Amino acid sequence: MNKKKRLLTYSLGALQAFIGITAIAGGFRLVSNPKGTLDIPIEWLNSSPFANYLIPGLVLLIVIGFGNVLAGIISFLSKSYAGSIAAILGAFLILFMTIEVWFVGLRNFLQPLYFILGAIVLILGLKLFKLFLTAPPINVELKSDKLSV
């Protein structure tokens, strides 16, 4: 693997691991306290389709949390599908943060931060996807009657 691809896969994997671990913590907190906490009151959900934080917490925990940890492992292993998984999860994080801000409002710096992290994961995922699509050509030469690679 060339240096550019290695740097990209490791950077992407580290970012996905960070997002995943922090989302697992946040999702677990919401699932454990579906009626809210002092810093995340249930009233924030008044204009949302949710009666409590259970469903948003499960999405945060499972899809964004465990999904990004698994995707980070796939990136570190340099699997050919790592870029497409990253792009999908990056887009999902952008969508999740957009919907959250739409319904509960802009409440703290973490919302725009994770929106930006989602955009970075999306962009890096697309770059990695493109790198895996454009594999280096194989040189084939014909010598006499034999094919050599």
PyMOL commands that set and color helices and strands:
alter all, ss='L'
color gray80, all
select helices_A, chain A and resi 3-32+42-45+54-76+82-104+110-133
alter helices_A, ss='H'
color red, helices_A
select strands_A, chain A and resi 141-143+146-148
alter strands_A, ss='S'
color yellow, strands_A
deselect
rebuild
show_as cartoon
